Amino acid sequence: MNPLDDKQVEKILGNLPVFERDKKAERIFFEKLHRMAVETKPAAAWFFWPRLRLAGSFVALFILAVGTVWAYQPSTTRGHFLYPWKQAAEKVELAFAFTSLQKVDAHLQFSDRRLKEAEYIVGNSTGNPALTSWLLPLALAHEEDIHLDSPQAVNLALTLGDMRSEISQASAIVEKSLTKTADASRALEKIELTADRHLEALVKIEKKAAPEVKKIVKKVADEVDEEVARVVEAREVVSEALVRKEENVKVQFARREEKKTEKKVEREENAQQEIQETIKLFQALPAKDKEVFAEKIEMALEALEAGKFGRAEGLSRALQNRIEQFPEKSRLDEQKEQEEKEEKARREKSFEEFREEKNPQQRPEPRPEVQPGEKRQERFKEVKPPEEKLPKVEGAEDDEDEEDDALDEDLEDVEDFELFDVEEVDDEVLKEKSIKPHPLPLFEPKDFKNFDDIDRMEKFKEQFKP
Amino acid sequence: MPHADALQEFTRYYEEHKKTIFNYLFYRVGFNRDTAEDLTSDVFLKAFQAFDSYDRNRSFKTWVFTIAHNHLVNFYAGRKNVLPLEEAIEVVKEIPISQTVEEKMLKEKILRLVSKLPATQRELVILRYVNDLSHHEIAQIVGKEEGAVRTALSRAVALLRDEYNIHFSHPNS
């Protein structure tokens, strides 16, 4: 062999073999490493665990907030891995809705979310294939007339079903829990607005949807329309209660099962039938009572023309109920009027008896009926006081003439005032004389100038005593 | 750093440098595989225990080699560093067969000569030529100046050359 120089030695050294570790030895190493990792604990620090827990809670809150925002996206639909998170977050939302009104709001919000998910499904042609494997038999078992053969169809059917269910739950809360008229009115208004909005959106979705899912959308739209009809009908009852200023009301949604027929009726046809029945009842009403319902019937017809069949149906049913109850109300009003008349007659009778008791001799004889144009003097001839001079009073001879004149003046005045019931004064007579009837019996002491006159008048009265 | 993340990071470092450390130890313990395996595992376990104090600005390679070097020193206390000839021959048998017999024989001889170098020079030679470390890295590992490392390596190479020429070469072959 030739001798080597430094470079050759370095070259040989650089090409020395390199070896791999044994696999078994490596496995043993990893076992030791893992054991060491488990046994090793973080170094103790000042308030380490409390700080760790606090930091952990902030991190957990942050993850929860971010995760919830992400989960609430419309793209998070059934089958998405974040969908259970979304459902859990909604349960928490509902738990924090303490009043019935808040619960209604929560359910309506959930139904809005389901609608957005449905719009996303239709627009993106998505559908989790995993859904199909276990949901498809379930879906087919329920949907007899709609063939669900794609993940999108299954997803859409379930999502729209959830949407409708949320609206129904909101209505159920109103029926069971809301007794205050104002609260019920507010809640029903919100439900109606939400359902109307959903109906409009479903119409748009149906236009964009693939043929196989159009049927699903149409079916759900019909169901939502029925819900609108029930809500509108209940609202009319609550509105009446508000007008009557009733504090509490019992909301009861109509159960229409008894009217179901084997043949399915289109929504429009159903609404038209209800309106026709309402109009029949309306036409049977007396003319004077029609004004009450005319406006509402116009509203129902306008809703029908606008395509809002649920609203038209609901208004019609509410009107039918009111019209059927209306004769009963009329009878009650008549009865009330009769009672008021009797009460009035009783009061008049009491007054007459009172007057009889007070001044029985002053009671005038029944007056003859007034003939048109007849002068008052002719009519009341019989009650005119005698024209002969008054009997002389002892001790009054000196002033007799003056007193007579004064008395004559008084008697002239008396002619203008008669002892009769105020209400029997003829209007024509009053107009002729421009006299207001005196409400009180005449010859009250205060009407005279002095006490002497009073005495004289008292004596004069005695002449007419029986 | 959370414990799980530290483990994951350390595992990545292990995969990257396990071969280098193993060969360093393998060459230093006279090609005793079992001993080398045990030592390699010990070195990495020690490194994991001290991983919290590892300065990320420093090269992991030099850091773990330092641990290996120190561990080896402790291991050598009370032991003789002898390369049994039989094991050296066994090592030679692991050389890829694409190489010629002459090359194999040449390497075998060099290996024998390396094993006879003084411990310090032997370590430098292995770190430089087997583990492919730079003079600077070697200086950090052994705790010496870079210039001293260069000088020592030159001397080691010269010694190997002289020993080879004396014992194995024939001027007229």
HADDOCK unambig.tbl for C-alpha pairs under 7 A between the chains (distance, minus, plus):
assign (segid A and resid 1 and name CA) (segid B and resid 168 and name CA) 6.82 0.50 0.50
assign (segid A and resid 1 and name CA) (segid B and resid 169 and name CA) 4.55 0.50 0.50
assign (segid A and resid 1 and name CA) (segid B and resid 170 and name CA) 5.36 0.50 0.50
assign (segid A and resid 1 and name CA) (segid B and resid 173 and name CA) 5.24 0.50 0.50
assign (segid A and resid 2 and name CA) (segid B and resid 169 and name CA) 5.27 0.50 0.50
assign (segid A and resid 2 and name CA) (segid B and resid 170 and name CA) 5.84 0.50 0.50
assign (segid A and resid 2 and name CA) (segid B and resid 171 and name CA) 5.77 0.50 0.50
assign (segid A and resid 2 and name CA) (segid B and resid 173 and name CA) 6.05 0.50 0.50
assign (segid A and resid 3 and name CA) (segid B and resid 165 and name CA) 5.02 0.50 0.50
assign (segid A and resid 3 and name CA) (segid B and resid 169 and name CA) 5.09 0.50 0.50
assign (segid A and resid 3 and name CA) (segid B and resid 170 and name CA) 6.78 0.50 0.50
assign (segid A and resid 3 and name CA) (segid B and resid 171 and name CA) 6.46 0.50 0.50
assign (segid A and resid 4 and name CA) (segid B and resid 161 and name CA) 6.10 0.50 0.50
assign (segid A and resid 4 and name CA) (segid B and resid 165 and name CA) 6.53 0.50 0.50
assign (segid A and resid 5 and name CA) (segid B and resid 161 and name CA) 6.28 0.50 0.50
assign (segid A and resid 6 and name CA) (segid B and resid 157 and name CA) 6.28 0.50 0.50
assign (segid A and resid 6 and name CA) (segid B and resid 158 and name CA) 6.27 0.50 0.50
assign (segid A and resid 6 and name CA) (segid B and resid 161 and name CA) 6.31 0.50 0.50
assign (segid A and resid 9 and name CA) (segid B and resid 157 and name CA) 6.76 0.50 0.50
assign (segid A and resid 9 and name CA) (segid B and resid 161 and name CA) 6.33 0.50 0.50
assign (segid A and resid 10 and name CA) (segid B and resid 157 and name CA) 6.95 0.50 0.50
assign (segid A and resid 12 and name CA) (segid B and resid 107 and name CA) 6.76 0.50 0.50
assign (segid A and resid 13 and name CA) (segid B and resid 129 and name CA) 5.76 0.50 0.50
assign (segid A and resid 14 and name CA) (segid B and resid 129 and name CA) 4.84 0.50 0.50
assign (segid A and resid 14 and name CA) (segid B and resid 130 and name CA) 6.30 0.50 0.50
assign (segid A and resid 16 and name CA) (segid B and resid 107 and name CA) 6.87 0.50 0.50
assign (segid A and resid 16 and name CA) (segid B and resid 130 and name CA) 6.51 0.50 0.50
assign (segid A and resid 17 and name CA) (segid B and resid 95 and name CA) 6.17 0.50 0.50
assign (segid A and resid 18 and name CA) (segid B and resid 23 and name CA) 6.40 0.50 0.50
assign (segid A and resid 19 and name CA) (segid B and resid 23 and name CA) 6.22 0.50 0.50
assign (segid A and resid 20 and name CA) (segid B and resid 19 and name CA) 6.00 0.50 0.50
assign (segid A and resid 21 and name CA) (segid B and resid 19 and name CA) 6.81 0.50 0.50
assign (segid A and resid 21 and name CA) (segid B and resid 22 and name CA) 6.89 0.50 0.50
assign (segid A and resid 25 and name CA) (segid B and resid 37 and name CA) 6.38 0.50 0.50
assign (segid A and resid 29 and name CA) (segid B and resid 41 and name CA) 5.56 0.50 0.50
assign (segid A and resid 33 and name CA) (segid B and resid 45 and name CA) 6.43 0.50 0.50
